Amino acid sequence: MQRFLRNNGLSLVLFAAFVIFLVGQSYTGWQVENADRQEHDRPPLAYTAYLQSGHFIEATFENWESEYLQMGAYVLLTVFLFQR
């Protein structure tokens, strides 16, 4: 088990961080969506209903798109630029 953790530590930590941040994003998005619904006199959404809503899906893909664009730009720039 210790060898598995040592050999796969980076993947395990990054996967755990991904899950933690996705849960955090979904929770805060749910709070924002319900606050917006309350302002417009609409009933609040249950958390599970929010996870299936367009608001959650849109926010998630916008974040992923931005991260992929940043990483893509970083990779392309490292082809031409060097840091010492």
N, C-alpha and C positions, 0 to 999 in steps of 0.2 A: 504493500500500500504506500509506504513512504517513497519507494522508487517511482511509483506512478505519479504521486503528487509532485515530486521533484522534476520528473520529465515533462509533466504537463502543467506546471504551475502557471505559466503565462496564459495559456488558454483558459484555465479554470478561473483565474482572477478576472480576465477580460469578460468571460461569459457571465460571471457573477455581477460585475459592474454593469454590464448591459441590462441584466434583469432588474437590478436595483434601480437604475436610472429610468428604465421603461415603466416600472411600477410607479416611481415618483412622478414621471411625466403624466401618466394616466390619472393619478390621484389629483394632481393640481389642475389638470385639464378638466376633470370632472367637477371640481369646485368652481372653476371659472364658468363652465357651461351652465351649472345650476344657478350661479349668481346672475348670469345673463338672462336665464329663463325666468328667474324671480322678478327681475326688473320689468319684464314684459308680461307679467301676470300669467305665466305658464307653469304647469306643475313640474317639479324637479324630476330628473331622470335617476333611476337606480344605477348603481355603479356598473352592473353587468350590461344594462341597456346602453350606457355611455360607451362601453368598450366596443359595441357594435355600431356606434353612430358615425356619421360622416365627420363630425368634429374631431374625434379621436384619430380616425384613419388619416385625415388630412394633416393634422398636426404631426403625427408620427412620420409620414412620408416627407413632409417639408423639412423636418429635422434631418432625416436620413439623406435627403437630396443635398442639403447644405454641407453635411459632413463628407459625402462622397466628392462633391465639388472641391472642397478644401483639400482633401487627401489627393485627389487627382492633380490639382495645381501644385501641391508639394512634390509629388513624384515627378511631374514634368519639369519643374524648376530644378530639382536635384540632378537632372540629366545635364543641365547647362551650367549650373552654379555650384560652387564648392564652398565649404566652410572649414576654416582651419582653426 
